[in-house]
């Protein structure tokens, strides 16, 4: 990809931050090639604290043959393996710069192929699994019927009769840090409307309750199909918008949804001083 004129290490132009949103999730996109040094947990936390958003997506030259690499920072300074809504944002961001519709994104969960068609982006996430090292049941009781799903990052999907009535503000942090999840977990609360539609609220690991979570929507759809209450494709209705999720027999998960730039602005001086 092309670096912005005057940017790069030692460049005289102040690095830009781009604020993007997808289905209500808001992320700050930063091109690492314009920074004097990579972000750290402290600088990512400070950037979100000053500028807002659900996290930071630090972008760099693609690895493993991908068009771009994405590092995902949560507001608490932790990192995430996957971010569905962020993946779509980065796909459109890279598509605009490269002038191509098909984009591959290197993440901690693997290389994710995407296709950009205007404001609608299709992204194939890491294959879903219902077990693994991120899920370790033990002698401690778990308070809810649930399905564990990993799409690179860990999720616990809890079906309820009414998502609005669930006390997510109090139960979310307890479930995120439950001992069954050695890497913590994202928490999805779901209610089926019919075999192709469900409502969902989400408590994101390292973030809290957010209007949407793309990987969480994928996990919710996988859980619904796996437990026999839904058929693919599944439209997941979130407070911030809707996402359409295809679940394959092989565990493949494909997500369709929007992504758009809200604004661009210069990196605040307080953050620049932390990177000096």
NUNU-997241 format. One record per residue: residue in one letter; x, y, z of N, C-alpha, C in turn. Coordinates in pm, 1 decimal, decimal comma. Example, Ala and Ser with C-alpha at 12.3 -4.5 7.8 and 13.67 -1.06 7.14 Angstrom:
% NUNU-997241
A  1319,0  -569,0  780,0  1230,0  -450,0  780,0  1320,0  -330,0  780,0 $
S  1285,0  -225,0  708,0  1367,0  -106,0  714,0  1290,0  3,0  787,0 $
This chain:
% NUNU-997241
X  82,7  -120,2  0,0  0,0  0,0  0,0  86,0  125,0  0,0 $
X  28,7  233,4  -44,7  102,3  358,9  -49,4  96,1  428,5  85,6 $
X  209,9  475,1  135,7  211,1  557,2  255,6  165,9  697,8  218,0 $
X  106,9  768,5  312,6  62,7  905,4  287,5  183,9  994,5  264,8 $
X  172,6  1083,7  169,2  284,9  1171,4  135,1  334,8  1244,8  259,0 $
X  464,5  1234,8  282,1  523,7  1303,2  396,3  519,7  1222,1  523,4 $
X  450,4  1106,7  521,2  439,9  1027,5  643,0  557,6  934,9  655,8 $
X  541,7  836,1  743,6  647,1  738,0  765,7  735,1  780,3  880,3 $
X  824,7  690,4  917,5  914,4  718,5  1028,3  997,6  841,5  997,7 $
X  995,7  935,5  1090,5  1073,9  1056,5  1071,5  1006,7  1157,5  980,9 $
X  884,1  1129,1  930,7  815,4  1220,3  842,1  768,5  1344,0  916,6 $
X  744,2  1452,3  841,2  706,5  1578,2  902,6  555,4  1594,0  916,2 $
X  478,6  1508,0  852,5  334,1  1518,7  858,3  282,9  1444,3  980,7 $
X  193,5  1508,5  1055,8  135,7  1442,9  1172,8  51,2  1324,5  1128,1 $
X  70,9  1207,7  1186,5  -6,2  1090,4  1145,4  -157,0  1113,1  1161,8 $
X  -232,0  1053,3  1070,3  -377,3  1062,7  1075,7  -436,5  946,1  1152,3 $
X  -549,2  973,5  1216,2  -635,6  870,8  1273,4  -765,4  875,1  1195,9 $
X  -817,1  760,3  1156,7  -946,3  755,1  1089,6  -1046,0  685,1  1180,7 $
X  -1160,1  748,9  1199,7  -1266,6  690,3  1280,3  -1366,9  623,2  1185,4 $
X  -1386,9  492,8  1205,7  -1477,6  415,3  1121,6  -1584,2  349,7  1208,5 $
X  -1696,2  313,8  1143,5  -1799,5  239,6  1214,5  -1857,1  131,5  1125,2 $
X  -1896,6  21,9  1190,3  -1963,0  -87,9  1121,0  -2069,0  -146,4  1210,9 $
X  -2194,7  -134,2  1172,7  -2308,2  -185,2  1250,9  -2308,4  -129,6  1393,0 $
X  -2257,1  -8,0  1409,9  -2257,8  54,5  1541,3  -2128,0  44,1  1617,4 $
X  -2039,0  -47,6  1579,2  -1905,8  -57,3  1638,9  -1818,2  54,1  1582,3 $
X  -1747,8  125,9  1667,6  -1662,6  236,6  1624,5  -1517,4  204,6  1660,4 $
X  -1430,2  212,3  1560,2  -1287,8  187,0  1582,3  -1204,3  299,9  1524,4 $
X  -1086,8  318,6  1584,5  -988,4  413,0  1535,4  -885,0  336,5  1454,6 $
X  -866,0  375,4  1327,8  -769,6  309,8  1239,3  -643,6  394,5  1230,7 $
X  -530,1  331,3  1255,8  -401,4  400,6  1254,5  -305,8  323,6  1165,1 $
X  -243,5  393,6  1069,8  -143,3  333,3  981,7  -9,0  335,2  1054,6 $
X  38,5  216,6  1094,4  161,8  208,0  1174,2  283,2  262,4  1100,6 $
X  277,9  265,6  966,9  393,0  314,3  890,9  411,7  463,8  906,9 $
X  310,3  533,6  958,1  322,3  676,9  980,8  369,2  709,1  1122,6 $
X  385,6  607,8  1206,3  426,0  629,8  1344,6  576,3  615,4  1359,9 $
X  633,3  682,3  1459,3  775,2  669,6  1487,2  807,4  536,0  1553,1 $
X  708,2  475,0  1617,6  724,4  343,2  1676,7  586,2  279,7  1689,7 $
X  579,2  147,3  1699,6  448,3  81,7  1708,2  372,3  122,6  1834,2 $
X  241,1  106,6  1829,8  159,9  130,7  1948,2  193,5  28,8  2056,2 $
X  169,3  68,0  2179,1  181,2  -21,1  2293,7  46,2  -24,5  2364,6 $
X  34,9  -110,4  2464,2  -89,8  -115,3  2541,4  -120,6  22,4  2600,6 $
X  -18,1  89,6  2649,0  -38,5  220,7  2711,8  -83,6  325,5  2611,0 $
X  -19,1  329,5  2492,1  -56,8  431,4  2394,2  -193,9  401,6  2332,4 $
X  -226,2  273,6  2312,3  -358,1  239,1  2258,9  -467,2  276,7  2357,8 $
X  -443,9  249,2  2486,0  -541,2  285,2  2589,4  -559,1  436,4  2595,5 $
X  -449,1  508,4  2588,8  -455,9  654,7  2594,3  -529,8  711,7  2473,3 $
X  -507,9  652,4  2356,1  -573,7  700,9  2235,1  -724,8  683,6  2243,7 $
X  -769,9  567,2  2291,1  -913,9  545,1  2305,5  -971,9  636,4  2413,6 $
X  -898,2  653,9  2523,1  -946,4  739,6  2631,1  -965,5  883,3  2583,3 $
X  -876,0  930,4  2496,3  -884,9  1068,6  2449,6  -982,1  1086,1  2334,0 $
X  -988,9  987,5  2244,0  -1064,9  1004,8  2120,2  -1193,7  921,9  2114,7 $
X  -1211,4  830,3  2208,7  -1332,0  748,3  2210,2  -1321,7  630,0  2115,9 $
X  -1425,8  547,5  2116,5  -1429,5  430,9  2028,8  -1422,5  300,9  2106,5 $
X  -1440,4  191,4  2034,5  -1439,8  58,0  2093,9  -1303,2  -9,5  2086,3 $
X  -1203,6  61,4  2033,6  -1069,9  5,7  2024,8  -991,6  70,3  1912,0 $
X  -870,0  20,5  1891,0  -779,5  72,9  1788,1  -738,3  -41,2  1696,9 $
X  -740,9  -16,7  1567,5  -691,7  -111,3  1468,5  -562,1  -54,3  1411,2 $
X  -450,9  -118,5  1445,5  -318,8  -74,1  1400,6  -283,4  -150,8  1273,5 $
X  -264,0  -78,3  1163,7  -248,9  -140,2  1032,1  -105,2  -126,0  983,0 $
X  -58,8  -230,1  915,0  77,8  -228,6  863,0  83,4  -310,5  735,4 $
X  200,4  -310,7  673,2  219,0  -386,1  550,0  184,1  -532,4  572,9 $
X  113,7  -590,9  477,0  65,0  -726,7  493,5  176,3  -829,0  509,0 $
X  150,2  -930,9  591,2  241,6  -1043,1  606,6  173,9  -1168,7  554,0 $
X  250,2  -1274,6  536,5  197,9  -1403,7  489,2  121,5  -1388,9  357,3 $
X  167,6  -1294,8  272,8  105,5  -1275,1  143,5  -21,4  -1194,1  145,8 $
X  -61,2  -1141,2  262,0  -183,9  -1062,4  272,3  -160,3  -919,0  224,6 $
X  -270,4  -850,3  193,1  -261,0  -711,6  147,4  -231,0  -615,4  261,7 $
X  -276,1  -647,6  382,8  -258,5  -560,6  498,2  -261,5  -646,8  623,4 $
X  -191,6  -602,5  726,6  -194,9  -669,5  856,3  -269,8  -583,1  956,3 $
X  -346,9  -646,8  1043,4  -429,0  -575,0  1140,7  -397,3  -624,4  1282,0 $
X  -363,1  -530,9  1369,0  -343,7  -559,4  1510,8  -457,8  -492,5  1587,1 $
X  -524,4  -567,2  1674,2  -647,8  -521,7  1737,0  -622,9  -489,6  1883,6 $
X  -641,8  -362,8  1921,1  -622,2  -317,9  2058,5  -757,7  -287,1  2122,9 $
X  -783,1  -344,1  2239,6  -902,3  -311,4  2317,1  -877,0  -186,8  2402,0 $
X  -983,5  -121,7  2450,1  -963,8  -0,7  2531,7  -884,3  -22,7  2659,3 $
X  -882,2  -146,9  2710,5  -806,7  -173,7  2833,6  -660,9  -208,6  2805,8 $
X  -618,7  -200,4  2679,4  -480,3  -228,2  2644,4  -451,7  -372,7  2608,7 $
X  -551,7  -459,9  2623,4  -534,1  -598,8  2581,5  -551,3  -608,4  2430,3 $
X  -508,1  -720,7  2374,3  -521,5  -742,5  2231,0  -622,0  -853,0  2203,0 $
X  -686,3  -845,0  2088,9  -783,7  -946,0  2047,9  -734,2  -1016,2  1922,3 $
X  -769,8  -1143,7  1911,6  -729,4  -1221,0  1795,2  -813,0  -1188,1  1672,1 $
X  -939,5  -1149,9  1694,7  -1032,1  -1128,8  1583,2  -1125,5  -1013,4  1613,7 $
X  -1172,8  -949,3  1508,3  -1270,6  -841,1  1519,3  -1347,4  -836,8  1387,4 $
X  -1469,2  -888,0  1388,9  -1545,1  -898,8  1265,0  -1577,9  -764,4  1202,8 $
X  -1631,8  -672,4  1283,9  -1663,9  -541,0  1229,2  -1538,0  -467,3  1187,2 $
X  -1431,7  -480,5  1266,7  -1305,0  -417,9  1229,8  -1247,2  -474,1  1101,4 $
X  -1265,2  -603,7  1080,0  -1217,1  -665,4  956,0  -1282,3  -600,6  835,0 $
X  -1412,0  -576,0  843,4  -1479,8  -512,6  730,3  -1432,5  -369,2  710,8 $
X  -1409,1  -296,7  819,2  -1357,9  -160,3  807,5  -1222,3  -159,5  737,6 $
X  -1135,0  -247,0  781,5  -999,8  -250,9  724,9  -1004,1  -295,3  578,2 $
X  -1095,2  -386,8  545,9  -1107,6  -429,9  407,0  -1143,7  -311,9  317,0 $
X  -1237,9  -230,5  360,7  -1276,1  -115,1  277,6  -1165,2  -10,6  275,4 $
X  -1099,9  10,1  390,6  -987,0  103,8  398,9  -878,8  63,8  299,1 $
X  -842,4  -64,7  296,8  -737,7  -112,4  206,6  -784,0  -111,4  61,7 $
X  -911,1  -143,3  38,8  -965,0  -143,8  -96,6  -953,7  -6,2  -161,4 $
X  -981,6  98,9  -83,4  -971,4  234,7  -135,7  -827,3  268,9  -173,8 $
X  -732,0  220,3  -98,1  -592,1  252,0  -123,6  -531,6  169,3  -235,4 $
X  -575,6  44,8  -247,0  -518,4  -45,4  -346,1  -597,2  -47,8  -476,7 $
X  -719,7  4,1  -474,9  -800,7  5,1  -596,1  -844,9  -132,7  -639,4 $
X  -872,6  -220,0  -542,7  -917,1  -355,7  -576,1  -1027,4  -398,5  -480,1 $
X  -1116,0  -485,4  -528,1  -1230,9  -527,6  -448,9  -1198,9  -641,7  -354,6 $
X  -1103,4  -725,6  -392,0  -1067,6  -841,0  -308,4  -946,0  -806,3  -223,6 $
X  -962,8  -821,1  -91,3  -859,7  -782,7  4,0  -836,1  -898,4  100,7 $
X  -709,4  -924,4  130,9  -675,7  -1023,6  231,9  -611,1  -953,6  350,4 $
X  -652,7  -993,2  471,9  -608,7  -925,7  593,4  -542,2  -1027,2  686,1 $
X  -417,2  -1002,2  722,4  -346,1  -1088,7  815,9  -381,2  -1048,2  958,4 $
X  -426,1  -1145,3  1038,7  -461,6  -1122,0  1178,6  -399,8  -1232,5  1263,1 $
X  -413,0  -1219,0  1393,7  -364,3  -1324,4  1483,6  -442,1  -1453,5  1465,2 $
X  -562,1  -1444,6  1406,4  -644,8  -1563,6  1382,5  -622,9  -1622,1  1243,4 $
X  -530,7  -1564,1  1166,3  -504,9  -1612,4  1031,7  -531,3  -1505,4  928,1 $
X  -514,7  -1541,3  801,7  -540,0  -1448,4  691,5  -686,8  -1459,6  651,3 $
X  -756,9  -1345,8  651,8  -900,0  -1343,4  626,6  -928,6  -1280,8  490,7 $
X  -989,9  -1354,6  397,7  -1024,3  -1299,1  267,2  -1153,8  -1217,9  275,1 $
X  -1154,2  -1104,3  206,5  -1271,0  -1014,9  207,7  -1301,0  -968,0  65,8 $
X  -1425,6  -925,3  45,9  -1466,7  -866,7  -82,3  -1546,1  -741,0  -53,5 $
X  -1511,2  -632,4  -120,8  -1574,8  -502,9  -98,9  -1663,1  -469,4  -217,4 $
X  -1790,0  -444,4  -189,4  -1886,9  -404,4  -291,2  -1958,8  -280,4  -240,3 $
X  -1898,9  -163,5  -265,3  -1954,6  -39,3  -212,3  -1942,8  -36,8  -61,0 $
X  -2055,8  -11,4  6,7  -2055,7  -7,0  152,4  -2077,7  -143,4  215,3 $
X  -2100,2  -244,9  133,7  -2120,8  -380,2  185,2  -1993,6  -461,5  168,1 $
X  -1950,2  -519,0  277,2  -1825,7  -596,1  275,7  -1855,4  -738,6  320,5 $
X  -1799,5  -833,5  248,6  -1809,0  -974,6  284,5  -1673,4  -1018,9  337,7 $
X  -1674,6  -1082,6  454,1  -1549,7  -1128,5  515,7  -1566,9  -1271,9  562,8 $
X  -1468,1  -1353,4  533,8  -1467,4  -1491,3  582,7  -1375,2  -1498,1  703,7 $
X  -1431,6  -1533,2  818,3  -1353,3  -1538,3  940,8  -1285,9  -1674,0  956,7 $
X  -1209,8  -1688,1  1064,4  -1145,0  -1815,4  1093,6  -1252,3  -1922,1  1115,4 $
X  -1225,6  -2046,5  1079,2  -1324,9  -2153,1  1099,4  -1369,4  -2161,1  1244,8 $
X  -1498,6  -2180,5  1264,8  -1553,3  -2186,6  1400,1  -1528,0  -2323,0  1463,2 $
X  -1499,7  -2321,9  1591,8  -1485,9  -2445,0  1669,0  -1568,2  -2431,7  1796,6 $
X  -1612,1  -2545,0  1850,0  -1695,5  -2545,9  1970,8  -1618,1  -2594,9  2093,0 $
X  -1488,5  -2605,1  2080,5  -1402,3  -2647,5  2190,4  -1262,0  -2596,5  2162,9 $
X  -1170,4  -2621,0  2257,1  -1032,9  -2579,2  2236,3  -972,3  -2521,6  2361,7 $
X  -848,9  -2474,4  2353,3  -777,0  -2426,8  2473,3  -837,1  -2301,4  2535,3 $
X  -922,8  -2229,3  2462,4  -986,4  -2110,2  2519,5  -1108,0  -2145,1  2606,3 $
X  -1141,3  -2274,7  2614,6  -1259,8  -2320,6  2690,2  -1217,3  -2436,2  2778,7 $
X  -1216,8  -2413,1  2909,9  -1168,0  -2513,8  3003,7  -1266,7  -2529,1  3121,4 $
X  -1377,6  -2602,3  3101,4  -1470,6  -2626,9  3212,4  -1399,5  -2694,0  3329,6 $
X  -1441,0  -2655,0  3450,4  -1380,3  -2711,7  3570,8  -1488,4  -2732,9  3675,7 $
X  -1449,0  -2747,2  3801,7  -1545,4  -2778,2  3907,1  -1633,7  -2659,4  3944,5 $
X  -1593,8  -2539,0  3906,7  -1678,1  -2422,8  3935,4  -1803,0  -2427,5  3848,4 $
X  -1918,2  -2401,5  3906,2  -2043,3  -2404,2  3830,6  -2049,4  -2288,4  3732,8 $
X  -2112,1  -2314,6  3617,9  -2139,0  -2205,8  3522,5  -2288,1  -2175,6  3530,4 $
X  -2327,6  -2049,1  3542,5  -2465,8  -2017,0  3579,4  -2569,6  -2025,6  3468,7 $
X  -2529,9  -2044,3  3343,2  -2626,9  -2039,9  3233,5  -2603,2  -2152,2  3132,8 $
X  -2712,3  -2198,4  3073,5  -2700,4  -2284,5  2956,0  -2631,1  -2203,6  2846,9 $
X  -2534,2  -2263,1  2779,3  -2454,4  -2184,1  2685,9  -2390,8  -2273,6  2581,4 $
X  -2336,3  -2208,2  2479,0  -2252,4  -2273,8  2378,5  -2124,3  -2194,1  2366,4 $
X  -2010,7  -2262,3  2378,2  -1882,6  -2195,9  2354,1  -1852,7  -2201,1  2204,8 $
X  -1806,7  -2088,3  2150,4  -1767,4  -2081,5  2009,9  -1639,5  -1999,8  2000,1 $
X  -1543,5  -2049,9  1923,8  -1425,2  -1971,3  1890,5  -1423,2  -1946,7  1741,1 $
X  -1404,6  -1821,4  1701,7  -1377,9  -1786,7  1561,8  -1241,7  -1716,9  1556,5 $
X  -1148,9  -1774,8  1634,3  -1018,3  -1713,9  1655,9  -1011,5  -1651,5  1792,9 $
X  -1119,0  -1584,9  1834,3  -1132,0  -1531,6  1969,7  -1248,7  -1602,9  2040,1 $
X  -1247,3  -1607,8  2173,9  -1344,9  -1689,0  2248,4  -1477,6  -1617,4  2274,1 $
X  -1585,8  -1693,8  2260,5  -1720,5  -1641,6  2283,6  -1802,2  -1742,6  2363,5 $
X  -1887,3  -1691,8  2451,1  -1986,8  -1775,7  2516,5  -2124,3  -1719,4  2479,3 $
X  -2205,7  -1804,0  2416,0  -2336,5  -1762,5  2364,9  -2443,2  -1818,6  2457,4 $
X  -2527,0  -1728,6  2510,3  -2627,7  -1766,3  2609,7  -2766,1  -1733,6  2555,4 $
X  -2849,4  -1835,3  2524,3  -2985,4  -1808,4  2475,9  -3079,1  -1775,3  2591,3 $
X  -3161,7  -1673,1  2570,9  -3258,6  -1631,9  2673,0  -3391,2  -1599,5  2603,8 $
X  -3495,3  -1583,9  2684,0  -3626,6  -1550,8  2628,2  -3635,6  -1404,8  2586,0 $
X  -3561,4  -1317,0  2655,7  -3571,4  -1173,6  2628,5  -3434,2  -1110,1  2650,6 $
X  -3368,1  -1072,1  2541,6  -3233,9  -1014,2  2554,8  -3236,2  -883,3  2633,1 $
X  -3344,9  -806,7  2623,0  -3351,5  -677,6  2691,5  -3358,0  -693,0  2842,6 $
X  -3413,6  -803,0  2889,7  -3430,2  -824,0  3033,4  -3305,0  -880,2  3100,0 $
X  -3208,0  -926,9  3020,6  -3089,8  -988,9  3079,4  -3001,5  -881,8  3144,3 $
X  -2955,7  -904,3  3268,7  -2873,2  -803,8  3339,9  -2727,2  -804,9  3292,0 $
X  -2704,7  -763,5  3169,7  -2572,3  -772,9  3109,6  -2470,2  -683,4  3178,8 $
X  -2514,9  -569,1  3229,0  -2420,8  -476,6  3293,2  -2354,7  -539,8  3415,3 $
X  -2428,3  -624,4  3488,3  -2371,4  -688,2  3606,9  -2314,6  -826,4  3576,9 $
X  -2381,3  -902,2  3489,6  -2336,5  -1037,3  3459,0  -2222,7  -1040,4  3357,2 $
X  -2216,7  -939,8  3268,1  -2114,3  -937,9  3163,9  -1972,9  -951,5  3216,7 $
X  -1931,4  -864,8  3311,5  -1793,3  -874,7  3359,4  -1765,9  -1004,3  3434,7 $
X  -1866,2  -1057,3  3503,9  -1846,8  -1183,6  3576,2  -1827,3  -1298,8  3478,3 $
X  -1907,5  -1301,1  3372,3  -1896,0  -1407,6  3273,5  -1768,3  -1393,4  3191,3 $
X  -1730,9  -1270,6  3156,4  -1606,1  -1249,0  3082,1  -1487,3  -1309,5  3155,6 $
X  -1486,1  -1295,8  3287,8  -1371,6  -1339,4  3368,6  -1394,1  -1474,8  3435,0 $
X  -1496,9  -1549,1  3393,4  -1524,1  -1678,4  3455,3  -1404,5  -1772,3  3435,6 $
X  -1383,3  -1859,0  3533,5  -1264,2  -1944,9  3532,4  -1263,4  -2045,2  3416,8 $
X  -1376,5  -2067,6  3353,4  -1379,6  -2160,5  3240,1  -1311,0  -2102,9  3117,0 $
X  -1283,2  -1972,0  3118,7  -1226,4  -1905,3  3001,5  -1087,8  -1850,7  3036,7 $
X  -982,5  -1926,7  3012,9  -848,2  -1883,1  3053,3  -801,5  -1755,3  2984,1 $
X  -860,2  -1723,4  2869,7  -824,4  -1599,4  2798,8  -937,9  -1497,6  2805,4 $
X  -1025,4  -1516,2  2904,9  -1149,4  -1438,4  2915,3  -1240,0  -1471,2  2795,9 $
X  -1357,4  -1408,7  2788,7  -1449,2  -1440,7  2679,0  -1538,2  -1322,1  2647,8 $
X  -1580,3  -1314,2  2522,1  -1688,0  -1225,9  2481,8  -1819,7  -1295,6  2516,0 $
X  -1918,5  -1218,3  2555,7  -2045,3  -1275,1  2602,6  -2158,3  -1227,8  2511,5 $
X  -2226,9  -1323,8  2447,6  -2340,3  -1291,7  2360,0  -2469,4  -1344,6  2421,6 $
X  -2568,6  -1258,2  2433,3  -2701,6  -1294,4  2482,7  -2795,3  -1291,5  2362,6 $
X  -2864,4  -1402,4  2337,1  -2941,7  -1413,9  2213,0  -3084,3  -1459,2  2238,0 $
X  -3172,9  -1414,0  2150,0  -3311,9  -1460,2  2146,3  -3348,3  -1488,9  2001,2 $
X  -3393,0  -1611,0  1973,9  -3434,0  -1647,1  1838,5  -3569,9  -1584,7  1806,9 $
X  -3582,2  -1528,0  1686,5  -3710,5  -1475,2  1637,9  -3776,1  -1573,8  1543,4 $
X  -3697,6  -1633,9  1456,8  -3739,2  -1744,9  1371,2  -3611,9  -1817,1  1330,2 $
X  -3618,9  -1910,5  1239,2  -3500,9  -1992,7  1210,1  -3393,1  -1919,2  1130,1 $
X  -3420,6  -1797,0  1089,1  -3319,6  -1720,4  1015,2  -3293,1  -1583,0  1076,9 $
X  -3351,2  -1555,0  1193,6  -3331,0  -1423,9  1255,7  -3317,0  -1439,0  1407,0 $
X  -3220,1  -1365,5  1463,2  -3207,1  -1361,6  1608,4  -3167,6  -1221,4  1652,2 $
X  -3202,8  -1189,3  1776,5  -3159,1  -1063,9  1839,0  -3042,5  -1094,7  1931,5 $
X  -2954,0  -996,6  1947,9  -2834,5  -1019,0  2028,2  -2789,8  -892,5  2097,9 $
X  -2743,6  -908,8  2221,0  -2666,1  -806,7  2292,0  -2530,1  -867,4  2322,8 $
X  -2430,5  -781,7  2339,0  -2294,9  -834,2  2355,7  -2217,6  -755,9  2460,1 $
X  -2141,3  -832,3  2538,9  -2041,2  -777,0  2630,0  -1906,2  -818,4  2572,7 $
X  -1831,4  -720,4  2522,1  -1705,1  -752,9  2457,0  -1590,0  -758,3  2557,6 $
X  -1508,6  -859,8  2542,3  -1390,1  -877,6  2625,6  -1299,6  -755,4  2615,8 $
X  -1269,9  -697,1  2730,9  -1180,7  -582,0  2733,8  -1245,8  -450,8  2695,0 $
X  -1377,0  -452,6  2669,0  -1446,4  -331,8  2623,9  -1568,0  -302,4  2711,1 $
X  -1656,5  -402,1  2726,6  -1785,1  -381,6  2792,5  -1897,5  -399,6  2692,2 $
X  -2018,4  -355,4  2728,1  -2129,8  -368,5  2634,4  -2112,5  -270,3  2520,0 $
X  -2130,0  -318,5  2397,1  -2117,2  -235,7  2277,5  -2240,8  -255,0  2189,2 $
X  -2265,1  -163,0  2094,4  -2382,1  -177,1  2006,8  -2374,6  -295,5  1911,3 $
X  -2254,2  -347,5  1888,6  -2238,8  -457,3  1792,4  -2105,5  -524,8  1812,0 $
X  -2096,0  -647,6  1762,4  -1970,3  -722,0  1761,8  -1978,7  -820,8  1646,6 $
X  -1894,8  -802,2  1545,7  -1902,4  -886,3  1426,9  -1866,7  -1030,8  1454,6 $
X  -1755,9  -1053,8  1527,1  -1720,4  -1191,9  1558,9  -1822,8  -1252,6  1653,4 $
X  -1883,1  -1169,7  1739,8  -1988,8  -1218,2  1827,7  -2113,2  -1258,0  1751,3 $
X  -2147,2  -1180,8  1647,4  -2260,9  -1217,0  1562,9  -2234,8  -1350,0  1493,7 $
X  -2110,5  -1369,6  1448,7  -2074,7  -1498,1  1386,9  -2087,9  -1611,5  1487,1 $
X  -2039,1  -1589,5  1609,0  -2048,4  -1692,5  1712,7  -2193,4  -1724,0  1745,5 $
X  -2277,8  -1621,4  1753,5  -2418,6  -1643,2  1783,7  -2486,0  -1725,6  1675,1 $
X  -2455,0  -1695,7  1549,5  -2513,3  -1771,7  1438,7  -2464,3  -1915,7  1440,7 $
X  -2335,2  -1935,8  1465,1  -2279,6  -2070,9  1472,0  -2347,9  -2150,3  1583,4 $
X  -2362,5  -2088,3  1700,0  -2424,9  -2156,6  1813,0  -2568,8  -2194,8  1781,7 $
X  -2642,1  -2104,1  1716,9  -2782,0  -2131,3  1684,2  -2794,7  -2245,8  1584,6 $
X  -2707,7  -2246,9  1483,5  -2710,2  -2355,5  1385,2  -2666,0  -2486,4  1449,9 $
X  -2561,7  -2481,4  1531,1  -2507,6  -2602,3  1593,1  -2605,8  -2667,8  1688,8 $
X  -2688,6  -2587,7  1754,5  -2785,6  -2642,6  1849,6  -2920,6  -2672,9  1785,5 $
X  -2929,1  -2650,8  1654,0  -3048,0  -2690,9  1580,6  -3166,1  -2597,3  1585,1 $
X  -3145,5  -2473,5  1631,5  -3257,2  -2379,7  1639,9  -3258,6  -2281,0  1523,4 $
X  -3158,3  -2288,1  1435,3  -3151,1  -2195,2  1322,2  -3094,0  -2265,2  1200,8 $
X  -3121,1  -2206,7  1085,1  -3064,4  -2251,6  958,7  -2989,0  -2135,4  895,7 $
X  -2877,7  -2167,4  831,5  -2799,7  -2065,2  762,7  -2869,8  -2023,8  632,8 $
X  -2862,1  -1891,6  598,3  -2796,5  -1781,8  668,8  -2881,0  -1729,3  784,1 $
X  -2812,9  -1664,6  878,5  -2878,8  -1609,0  996,3  -2856,1  -1457,9  997,2 $
X  -2964,7  -1382,1  1006,6  -2954,5  -1236,9  1023,8  -2950,3  -1207,4  1172,6 $
X  -2842,1  -1145,7  1216,7  -2823,7  -1112,4  1357,5  -2857,6  -964,5  1375,5 $
X  -2956,6  -939,0  1459,1  -3006,2  -803,4  1481,3  -2948,2  -750,9  1612,2 $
X  -2863,7  -648,3  1599,8  -2794,4  -589,1  1714,4  -2845,1  -447,2  1738,0 $
X  -2820,5  -390,4  1855,4  -2861,2  -250,6  1877,2  -2806,3  -154,8  1772,7 $
X  -2688,0  -183,8  1717,0  -2626,6  -93,5  1621,0  -2656,5  -122,3  1475,7 $
X  -2721,4  -235,3  1445,6  -2749,8  -268,5  1306,3  -2762,7  -418,4  1287,2 $
X  -2766,0  -461,1  1161,4  -2784,6  -601,7  1129,7  -2666,0  -655,9  1049,8 $
X  -2633,3  -781,7  1075,5  -2530,2  -852,5  1001,1  -2587,5  -985,8  954,4 $
X  -2550,9  -1026,4  834,5  -2595,3  -1155,0  780,9  -2478,2  -1251,7  786,3 $
X  -2501,6  -1367,0  848,5  -2395,3  -1464,1  871,6  -2429,9  -1596,0  802,7 $
X  -2337,3  -1645,0  721,2  -2349,7  -1778,1  661,9  -2262,7  -1874,9  740,9 $
X  -2320,7  -1989,9  776,3  -2248,3  -2092,2  850,9  -2240,9  -2217,4  765,2 $
X  -2119,3  -2258,7  729,8  -2101,4  -2375,1  645,1  -2093,9  -2504,1  724,2 $
X  -2118,1  -2614,0  656,7  -2109,5  -2745,3  721,8  -1967,8  -2774,9  771,0 $
X  -1868,4  -2710,1  710,0  -1728,7  -2733,4  747,2  -1680,7  -2640,5  857,5 $
X  -1772,9  -2562,1  916,1  -1734,4  -2466,9  1018,9  -1695,8  -2332,0  964,2 $
X  -1696,3  -2316,6  833,0  -1665,3  -2187,2  773,3  -1771,9  -2084,0  806,0 $
X  -1728,4  -1962,1  831,8  -1819,9  -1853,5  869,0  -1794,2  -1733,5  778,5 $
X  -1899,3  -1688,3  710,7  -1889,5  -1571,9  622,4  -1986,4  -1465,9  670,0 $
X  -1937,8  -1343,5  683,1  -2015,5  -1232,4  736,9  -2034,9  -1125,7  629,6 $
X  -2156,7  -1072,0  621,7  -2189,2  -964,3  528,2  -2241,2  -845,1  608,4 $
X  -2184,7  -726,9  583,9  -2231,4  -609,5  656,0  -2162,6  -483,4  609,0 $
X  -2201,6  -369,4  666,7  -2149,8  -239,5  623,3  -2023,4  -198,0  697,4 $
X  -1956,5  -98,4  643,1  -1845,3  -30,2  709,6  -1829,8  104,7  642,3 $
X  -1809,4  209,1  721,8  -1794,1  342,1  663,8  -1704,5  429,4  749,6 $
X  -1633,9  519,3  682,8  -1548,9  616,3  750,6  -1637,7  727,3  806,8 $
X  -1611,3  765,6  931,1  -1683,5  876,6  992,8  -1606,7  1006,5  976,1 $
X  -1476,8  1002,8  1006,2  -1394,1  1123,6  997,5  -1247,2  1084,8  1002,7 $
X  -1162,2  1180,0  963,2  -1017,7  1167,5  977,5  -967,4  1287,8  1056,0 $
X  -868,4  1265,7  1141,4  -812,5  1376,0  1219,1  -668,5  1342,4  1255,4 $
X  -592,6  1445,2  1292,3  -452,1  1424,7  1326,1  -438,6  1359,5  1462,7 $
X  -337,0  1277,1  1476,4  -308,6  1213,5  1603,8  -286,4  1322,0  1708,9 $
X  -356,7  1315,9  1821,9  -343,9  1422,4  1922,9  -200,5  1437,6  1973,6 $
X  -159,5  1560,1  2007,4  -23,0  1583,7  2056,5  11,2  1500,4  2179,5 $
X  -87,5  1475,5  2265,5  -60,5  1396,0  2385,3  -17,8  1253,6  2348,9 $
X  -74,3  1199,6  2241,6  -37,6  1064,9  2198,0  96,5  1067,8  2126,4 $
X  118,9  1173,7  2047,4  248,2  1188,4  1979,9  362,1  1192,4  2081,4 $
X  338,7  1259,4  2193,8  444,2  1269,1  2295,0  475,5  1132,9  2355,3 $
X  373,4  1045,6  2364,7  396,8  910,8  2417,3  477,5  826,3  2319,6 $
X  470,2  859,7  2189,5  540,5  783,1  2086,5  679,1  840,5  2056,6 $
X  710,1  954,2  2115,8  838,9  1019,9  2086,4  956,3  939,2  2141,1 $
